[in-house]
Amino acid sequence: MGDVLAGFHTVWEFDTDSVLIRFERGMRTPKLFQALGERRVPYEALAGVDLLPGKRGTVVLCAVPRPGADPLMDAADGQLKDGCDPYRLILPAARETLAAHYATELRRALGGWAHEPAVRYLVSAPRPPMQFKAYDGKASFDGSTVTFRWFWTGASSTKWKAGDQHLRAGDLAGVEWRSPEVFDGHLRLVPRGAETAERPEEADEDPLAVVFGLGYGLVHESLPFAAAVLEAVQSAREHQPAGVTAPPGCTTGHRTAVLGEGARSDPADIADRIRHLGALHESGLLTDDEFSSKKADLLAEL
């Protein structure tokens, strides 16, 4: 196509095999768009295109991604508000004829794949390393390992007893993202082999979940994070040698938590966490054996 269509907050640049979606920066631009910057979407990643009436004298050109084509939309699972949907281009109603032309051209670019789920991700997730602060802990992802570090003020005693979590993307089946804008928002990791295993119903009692709260784990921080983890999970699965099965800890529903190679913790942070463990021990929330074991684990990170 080789043309450009500019709307509110967003510009679509059409190429022969893809559309480059660029998001503007500004006070009124949704924060998710600013965090994404730009995304190249192959036509192969699309299931369809619609042109809909918008609000207050606008029209909306909506591209519909195929299931399994975009890790961001897989993670969002229909929870994004219309104003934060990166596949919607809002235009003045006066440009409806032009928008209809591009909708027709996009439909012509779609092939027989449009009615089938994608077998792999075709749109790239944001690049790690990434991190965000939730209510009860800090989540970080270096491209291969997801780490949850618990906060004193928010984490439950269950999570403190379990200790900080370190899980490789290759040991995961996926993630569960529940928007911070709704009740019980959280990001939960799902280990391989544990998709149907019994898990704590409440995210604040699950060491494989960080809980969102007002001002924590915002959509523009936590959703790209979830998408990056999903993409890494799929990549690890694709590169797994034939005949290799998941580690025993995964196939039985127990997580396999490993610290990223070469990772080292701040000694001051370790000292603070040991003091907090001591407080839990003195209050009776940790047994002598549990306290000794967790203290040894923390000292091993130095």
C-alpha positions as CSV (number, residue, x, y, z in Angstrom):
1,M,0.0,0.0,0.0
2,G,2.8,2.4,1.0
3,D,0.5,5.1,2.5
4,V,0.0,6.8,5.9
5,L,-3.2,7.3,7.8
6,A,-3.0,9.6,10.8
7,G,-5.6,9.6,13.5
8,F,-5.9,10.8,17.1
9,H,-2.8,9.6,19.1
10,T,-2.0,7.0,16.4
11,V,-0.5,6.8,12.9
12,W,-0.8,3.7,10.7
13,E,1.9,3.3,8.0
14,F,1.0,0.7,5.4
15,D,3.6,-1.5,3.8
16,T,3.3,-4.3,1.3
17,D,3.1,-7.0,4.0
18,S,2.5,-5.2,7.3
19,V,1.2,-2.1,9.0
20,L,3.5,-0.1,11.3
21,I,1.4,1.4,14.2
22,R,3.1,4.4,15.8
23,F,1.7,5.9,19.0
24,E,2.2,9.6,19.7
25,R,3.5,10.9,23.0
26,G,1.5,13.5,24.8
27,M,-0.6,14.4,27.8
28,R,-3.8,12.9,26.3
29,T,-2.2,9.8,24.8
30,P,-3.1,6.7,26.8
31,K,-0.1,5.6,28.8
32,L,-0.2,2.1,27.3
33,F,0.3,3.6,23.9
34,Q,3.2,5.6,25.1
35,A,4.8,2.5,26.7
36,L,4.4,0.6,23.4
37,G,5.9,3.3,21.2
38,E,5.3,1.5,17.9
39,R,4.3,-2.0,16.7
40,R,4.7,-3.7,13.4
41,V,1.8,-5.9,12.6
42,P,2.0,-8.3,9.7
43,Y,-1.2,-8.7,7.7
44,E,-0.8,-12.4,8.5
45,A,-1.5,-11.5,12.1
46,L,-5.0,-10.1,11.3
47,A,-8.3,-11.8,11.3
48,G,-10.4,-8.9,9.9
49,V,-11.0,-5.2,9.7
50,D,-14.1,-3.1,10.7
51,L,-15.1,0.5,10.2
52,L,-17.4,1.7,13.0
53,P,-19.0,4.9,14.1
54,G,-17.2,6.6,16.9
55,K,-18.1,9.2,19.6
56,R,-18.4,12.9,19.1
57,G,-18.0,13.1,15.3
58,T,-15.4,10.3,14.8
59,V,-15.1,7.0,13.0
60,V,-13.0,4.1,14.2
61,L,-10.9,1.8,12.0
62,C,-10.6,-1.5,13.9
63,A,-8.2,-4.2,13.0
64,V,-8.9,-7.6,14.6
65,P,-5.9,-9.7,15.5
66,R,-6.0,-13.5,15.1
67,P,-6.0,-15.5,18.4
68,G,-2.4,-16.5,19.2
69,A,-0.8,-13.9,16.9
70,D,-0.1,-11.1,19.5
71,P,1.1,-11.9,23.0
72,L,-0.1,-8.5,24.2
73,M,-3.7,-9.2,23.2
74,D,-3.5,-12.8,24.4
75,A,-2.4,-11.5,27.9
76,A,-5.1,-8.8,27.9
77,D,-7.8,-11.5,27.1
78,G,-10.4,-8.9,26.2
79,Q,-9.9,-6.7,29.3
80,L,-8.6,-3.6,27.6
81,K,-11.0,-0.6,27.4
82,D,-11.7,0.6,23.8
83,G,-9.6,3.7,24.4
84,C,-6.6,1.6,25.1
85,D,-7.0,-0.9,22.3
86,P,-3.8,-0.6,20.2
87,Y,-5.7,-2.0,17.1
88,R,-8.2,0.9,17.0
89,L,-7.5,4.1,14.9
90,I,-9.8,7.0,15.7
91,L,-10.4,9.5,12.9
92,P,-12.6,12.6,12.3
93,A,-15.9,11.6,10.7
94,A,-15.0,13.8,7.7
95,R,-12.3,11.2,6.8
96,E,-14.8,8.3,6.8
97,T,-14.5,7.8,3.0
98,L,-10.7,7.6,3.2
99,A,-10.9,5.2,6.2
100,A,-13.4,3.0,4.2
101,H,-10.8,2.8,1.4
102,Y,-8.1,1.6,3.7
103,A,-10.4,-0.9,5.4
104,T,-11.2,-2.3,1.9
105,E,-7.5,-2.5,1.0
106,L,-6.7,-4.2,4.3
107,R,-9.3,-6.8,3.8
108,R,-7.9,-7.6,0.3
109,A,-4.5,-8.1,2.0
110,L,-5.9,-10.9,4.2
111,G,-5.4,-14.5,3.2
112,G,-7.0,-17.8,4.1
113,W,-5.2,-17.7,7.4
114,A,-7.7,-15.1,8.7
115,H,-10.2,-17.7,10.0
116,E,-7.6,-19.8,11.8
117,P,-5.7,-19.2,15.1
118,A,-2.1,-18.4,14.7
119,V,0.3,-21.2,15.6
120,R,3.0,-18.8,16.8
121,Y,3.3,-15.1,17.8
122,L,3.6,-12.8,14.7
123,V,3.7,-9.5,16.6
124,S,6.6,-8.8,18.9
125,A,6.1,-8.2,22.6
126,P,8.0,-5.3,24.3
127,R,11.7,-6.1,24.9
128,P,13.0,-7.1,28.3
129,P,14.5,-6.3,30.8
130,M,11.3,-5.1,32.4
131,Q,10.0,-4.5,35.9
132,F,7.1,-3.1,37.8
133,K,5.9,-2.6,41.4
134,A,2.8,-4.4,42.5
135,Y,1.1,-3.9,45.9
136,D,2.8,-6.8,47.6
137,G,6.1,-7.2,45.7
138,K,8.3,-6.2,42.8
139,A,8.2,-8.2,39.5
140,S,11.2,-8.3,37.2
141,F,11.9,-10.2,34.0
142,D,15.4,-10.3,32.3
143,G,14.3,-12.2,29.2
144,S,14.8,-15.7,30.7
145,T,13.7,-15.6,34.4
146,V,10.8,-14.0,36.2
147,T,11.5,-12.8,39.7
148,F,9.0,-11.8,42.4
149,R,10.5,-10.1,45.5
150,W,8.1,-9.5,48.4
151,F,7.5,-6.2,50.2
152,W,7.2,-6.2,54.0
153,T,4.2,-3.9,54.0
154,G,2.1,-5.8,51.5
155,A,3.0,-9.5,51.2
156,S,1.1,-12.1,53.1
157,S,2.8,-14.4,55.6
158,T,2.3,-17.3,53.1
159,K,4.4,-15.5,50.6
160,W,7.1,-14.6,53.1
161,K,7.3,-18.2,54.2
162,A,7.6,-19.3,50.5
163,G,10.4,-16.7,49.9
164,D,11.1,-14.7,46.8
165,Q,10.3,-16.6,43.5
166,H,12.6,-17.1,40.5
167,L,11.1,-19.0,37.6
168,R,12.5,-19.6,34.1
169,A,10.3,-18.9,31.1
170,G,11.0,-22.5,29.9
171,D,9.4,-23.8,33.1
172,L,6.1,-21.9,32.5
173,A,3.0,-22.7,30.6
174,G,1.8,-19.1,30.5
175,V,0.6,-16.2,32.7
176,E,-2.8,-15.0,34.0
177,W,-3.2,-11.2,33.9
178,R,-6.2,-9.7,35.6
179,S,-6.3,-5.9,35.0
180,P,-5.4,-3.6,37.8
181,E,-8.5,-1.6,36.9
182,V,-10.8,-4.3,38.3
183,F,-11.2,-6.0,41.7
184,D,-8.6,-8.6,42.5
185,G,-6.2,-7.5,39.8
186,H,-3.0,-9.6,39.7
187,L,-0.4,-11.3,37.6
188,R,-0.1,-15.0,38.1
189,L,2.5,-17.4,36.7
190,V,1.4,-20.8,35.6
191,P,4.1,-23.5,35.7
192,R,4.2,-26.2,33.0
193,G,2.1,-29.3,34.0
194,A,0.2,-27.2,36.6
195,E,-2.5,-25.8,34.3
196,T,-5.2,-27.9,36.0
197,A,-3.5,-28.4,39.4
198,E,-5.2,-27.0,42.5
199,R,-3.9,-23.5,43.2
200,P,-4.8,-20.9,45.9
201,E,-8.0,-19.1,44.9
202,E,-6.8,-15.8,46.3
203,A,-3.8,-14.3,44.6
204,D,-2.5,-12.8,47.8
205,E,-2.0,-16.4,49.1
206,D,-0.3,-17.6,46.0
207,P,3.6,-17.2,45.9
208,L,3.4,-17.4,42.1
209,A,1.2,-14.2,41.9
210,V,1.7,-10.5,42.6
211,V,-1.3,-8.5,43.6
212,F,-2.2,-5.2,42.1
213,G,-3.8,-2.3,44.0
214,L,-4.7,1.3,43.6
215,G,-1.6,2.9,42.0
216,Y,0.3,-0.4,41.7
217,G,0.8,-2.7,38.7
218,L,-0.7,-0.2,36.3
219,V,-1.9,-1.5,32.9
220,H,0.9,0.2,30.9
221,E,3.5,-1.4,33.2
222,S,2.1,-4.9,33.9
223,L,0.5,-5.8,30.6
224,P,3.6,-5.4,28.4
225,F,5.5,-7.3,31.1
226,A,2.9,-10.2,30.8
227,A,3.2,-10.1,27.0
228,A,7.0,-10.3,27.2
229,V,6.9,-13.4,29.4
230,L,4.3,-15.1,27.2
231,E,6.6,-14.5,24.1
232,A,9.6,-16.0,26.0
233,V,7.5,-19.0,27.1
234,Q,6.6,-19.7,23.5
235,S,10.2,-19.2,22.3
236,A,11.5,-21.6,25.0
237,R,9.0,-24.2,23.9
238,E,10.0,-23.9,20.2
239,H,13.7,-24.2,21.0
240,Q,13.3,-27.2,23.4
241,P,15.1,-30.2,21.9
242,A,12.8,-33.0,20.6
243,G,12.2,-35.7,23.2
244,V,13.0,-33.4,26.2
245,T,10.3,-33.3,28.7
246,A,9.6,-30.7,31.4
247,P,11.5,-31.0,34.7
248,P,9.9,-33.3,37.3
249,G,8.9,-30.3,39.4
250,C,6.8,-29.0,36.5
251,T,5.1,-32.3,35.4
252,T,3.9,-32.9,39.0
253,G,2.5,-29.5,39.4
254,H,5.3,-28.1,41.6
255,R,7.2,-25.1,40.4
256,T,10.9,-25.2,39.6
257,A,12.3,-22.0,40.9
258,V,15.9,-21.1,40.0
259,L,17.9,-17.9,40.5
260,G,19.1,-16.4,37.2
261,E,22.7,-17.3,36.5
262,G,25.2,-14.9,38.0
263,A,22.5,-13.0,39.9
264,R,23.6,-11.3,43.1
265,S,21.5,-9.4,45.6
266,D,22.2,-6.2,47.5
267,P,23.7,-7.1,50.9
268,A,21.7,-4.3,52.6
269,D,18.5,-5.7,51.1
270,I,19.4,-9.2,52.3
271,A,20.1,-7.9,55.8
272,D,16.7,-6.1,55.8
273,R,14.9,-9.3,54.7
274,I,16.7,-11.4,57.3
275,R,15.5,-8.9,60.0
276,H,12.0,-9.2,58.8
277,L,12.2,-13.0,58.8
278,G,13.4,-12.7,62.4
279,A,10.3,-10.6,63.2
280,L,8.1,-13.3,61.7
281,H,10.0,-16.0,63.7
282,E,9.5,-14.1,67.0
283,S,5.8,-13.7,66.3
284,G,5.4,-17.4,65.7
285,L,4.6,-17.2,62.0
286,L,7.8,-19.1,61.2
287,T,9.1,-22.2,62.9
288,D,12.8,-22.6,63.9
289,D,13.4,-24.8,60.9
290,E,11.6,-22.5,58.5
291,F,13.5,-19.5,59.8
292,S,16.9,-21.3,59.5
293,S,16.1,-22.5,56.0
294,K,14.9,-19.1,54.7
295,K,17.9,-17.4,56.3
296,A,20.3,-19.8,54.6
297,D,18.5,-19.2,51.2
298,L,19.0,-15.5,51.6
299,L,22.6,-15.7,52.6
300,A,23.2,-17.9,49.6
301,E,22.2,-15.0,47.3
302,L,25.2,-12.9,48.5
